[in-house]
């Protein structure tokens, strides 16, 4: 008797997972760009469609997708909170470039003022002084404050005037773009001074200093009131209309 052969159903191979690479002709937004909805991800009853030239009209997302395919562009939602939401017909690469450009400009406009520090020695030579001065001017032009200090070592503290002369020289060389925030002060063996840009308060910096002994100018109302008071004093009394009885 021959051996019995049992035929078992063969299991088909599991389907391969879809490739992470996006089809070059696909208009679906990749997952990494989930910050904005586009194309098939826009699921609202109607949208307002715009392009580079202006408003196209209000239509359903399906009609807008047909229009986007005809033009070879994407349908990108730019104002989701509007009524109805606003979507723009444009290439996603161009939109991403403009979006990154706006973010970069916004980041540059929100400039934070930092405190940079320069440290000198009482015997700093001319070359080192000029080198650090150029750094300080660059920082101040960028809008930062600069803390300038002179470090004394050992018995050098007995010659504090050398450090003060160095800081005064620094102040003179940078006075065209900076103002003194904190005057020269000595703490231990460290003499410091703080300067900051004066471009933002240029009107205040260029305003002449008023002499405290000089009286303040009078307002127009005060001058009129003073003139009326003086006129009443010099005006002669009115003569009696009726002659005195004899």
C-alpha positions in Angstrom: 0.0 0.0 0.0 1.5 3.3 -1.1 2.1 6.3 1.2 -0.8 8.7 1.4 0.1 12.2 0.3 -1.7 15.0 2.0 -1.9 18.2 0.2 -2.0 21.3 2.4 -3.2 24.7 1.1 -0.3 27.0 0.6 -0.5 30.3 2.4 0.1 33.3 0.2 2.9 35.6 1.1 2.1 38.5 3.3 1.8 41.7 1.2 4.7 44.0 1.5 4.1 47.2 3.5 3.8 50.3 1.4 7.0 52.1 0.7 7.7 55.2 2.7 8.9 56.9 -0.4 6.2 59.1 -1.8 5.0 58.7 -5.4 6.4 61.6 -7.5 3.0 62.1 -9.0 1.1 61.9 -5.7 -0.5 65.1 -4.4 -1.0 63.7 -0.8 0.9 65.5 1.9 3.5 63.4 3.7 3.0 62.7 7.4 5.9 64.8 8.5 4.1 67.9 7.2 1.0 67.4 9.4 1.0 71.1 10.4 -1.1 72.0 7.5 -3.9 70.2 5.6 -3.8 69.8 1.9 -5.6 68.0 -1.0 -7.5 64.9 0.2 -7.0 65.9 3.9 -9.4 68.8 3.5 -12.8 67.5 4.5 -15.3 70.3 5.0 -18.6 71.0 3.1 -17.2 74.0 1.2 -14.1 76.2 1.0 -13.1 79.5 -0.4 -10.4 79.0 -3.1 -7.8 81.6 -3.9 -4.7 81.6 -6.1 -1.9 84.0 -6.9 -4.2 86.4 -8.7 -7.0 86.6 -6.1 -10.3 84.8 -5.2 -11.4 82.0 -7.4 -14.7 81.3 -5.7 -16.5 79.2 -3.1 -16.8 75.5 -3.9 -16.6 72.0 -2.5 -13.2 70.5 -1.9 -13.8 67.9 -4.6 -14.3 70.6 -7.2 -11.3 72.5 -5.9 -9.2 69.3 -6.2 -10.2 68.9 -9.8 -9.2 72.4 -10.5 -5.8 71.8 -8.7 -5.2 68.7 -10.8 -6.0 70.7 -14.0 -3.4 73.3 -13.0 -0.9 70.8 -11.8 -0.7 72.3 -8.3 -1.8 71.5 -4.7 -4.8 72.6 -2.7 -3.4 74.0 0.6 -5.5 75.2 3.6 -4.1 78.6 4.7 -6.9 79.8 6.9 -8.7 76.9 8.7 -10.6 79.2 11.1 -12.3 81.3 8.5 -15.9 80.9 7.4 -15.6 79.0 5.1 -12.0 77.9 5.3 -9.6 79.5 2.8 -7.5 77.2 0.6 -4.9 78.3 -1.9 -3.9 76.8 -5.3 -0.1 76.6 -5.3 2.7 74.1 -5.3 3.5 72.7 -1.9 7.3 73.3 -2.3 6.7 76.9 -3.0 4.3 77.3 0.0 6.8 75.6 2.3 9.6 77.9 1.1 7.5 81.0 1.7 6.4 79.7 5.1 10.0 79.0 6.3 11.0 82.4 5.0 8.3 84.1 7.1 9.3 82.2 10.1 12.9 83.2 9.7 12.0 86.8 9.3 9.8 86.7 12.4 12.6 85.0 14.4 15.0 87.7 13.2 12.6 90.5 14.3 12.2 89.1 17.8 15.8 90.0 18.6 16.9 89.4 22.2 19.4 91.8 23.7 22.4 90.0 25.3 25.2 91.1 27.5 28.6 90.5 26.0 31.7 90.8 28.1 35.2 92.1 27.3 38.1 91.8 29.8 41.2 93.9 29.7 44.4 94.0 31.7 46.0 97.2 33.0 48.9 96.6 30.7 46.9 95.7 27.6 48.8 96.6 24.5 47.4 98.7 21.6 46.9 95.8 19.2 44.9 93.8 21.7 42.9 96.8 22.7 42.0 97.6 19.0 41.1 93.9 18.4 38.6 93.8 21.3 37.3 97.3 20.5 36.2 96.0 17.0 34.4 93.1 18.7 32.6 95.5 21.0 31.5 97.8 18.1 30.1 94.7 16.3 28.1 93.6 19.3 26.7 97.1 19.9 25.7 97.5 16.3 23.8 94.2 16.6 21.9 95.7 19.6 23.7 94.0 22.5 25.0 95.5 25.7 28.8 95.2 26.5 30.3 94.8 29.9 33.9 96.0 29.9 36.1 95.1 32.8 39.8 95.5 33.8 41.2 92.6 35.9 44.0 93.5 38.4 46.4 90.9 39.7 48.5 91.1 42.8 49.9 94.5 43.6 48.5 96.0 40.4 45.4 97.1 42.4 47.6 99.9 43.8 47.6 101.5 40.3 43.9 101.7 39.8 44.3 104.9 37.6 45.7 102.7 34.8 42.5 100.7 34.6 40.4 103.8 34.7 42.4 105.4 31.9 41.9 102.3 29.8 38.1 102.3 30.4 37.9 106.1 29.6 39.8 105.5 26.4 37.3 102.7 25.5 34.4 105.0 26.3 35.8 107.8 24.0 36.4 105.3 21.1 32.8 103.9 21.3 30.8 107.0 22.2 29.5 107.5 18.7 27.3 104.4 18.8 27.0 103.6 22.6 26.1 105.2 25.8 27.1 104.5 29.4 24.6 102.4 31.3 26.8 101.8 34.4 29.7 104.1 35.1 33.1 102.8 36.2 33.0 100.9 39.5 35.5 98.8 41.4 34.6 95.6 43.2 37.6 93.9 44.7 40.2 93.6 41.9 37.7 94.0 39.1 36.9 97.4 37.6 33.8 97.3 35.4 31.7 99.6 33.1 28.5 98.8 31.1 27.7 100.3 27.7 24.6 99.8 25.5 23.5 100.9 22.0 22.0 104.4 21.8 20.3 104.2 18.5 16.8 103.4 19.9 16.9 106.4 22.2 18.6 108.8 19.8 16.2 111.7 20.5 16.9 111.4 24.2 20.6 111.1 23.7 20.9 114.1 21.4 18.6 116.3 23.4 20.5 119.2 25.0 20.8 119.2 28.8 18.6 121.9 30.4 20.2 124.3 32.8 18.5 123.7 36.2 18.9 127.4 37.1 17.1 128.6 34.0 13.4 129.0 34.5 11.1 126.8 32.5 9.3 128.4 29.5 5.8 129.5 30.1 2.9 128.0 28.4 0.6 130.0 26.0 -2.2 129.9 28.6 0.0 131.2 31.4 1.2 134.0 29.1 -2.4 135.1 28.3 -3.4 134.9 31.9 -0.4 137.1 33.0 -1.2 139.6 30.2 -4.9 139.9 31.3 -3.8 140.4 35.0 -1.3 143.1 34.0 -3.9 144.9 31.9 -6.4 145.0 34.8 -3.7 146.6 37.0 -2.8 149.4 34.6 -6.4 150.1 33.5 -7.7 153.5 35.1 -10.8 153.3 37.2 -14.0 154.2 35.3 -15.2 157.8 35.7 -18.7 158.4 37.3 -21.3 159.0 34.6 -23.4 161.4 36.9 -21.9 164.6 38.1 -21.3 165.0 41.8 -24.2 166.8 43.6 -23.3 170.3 44.9 
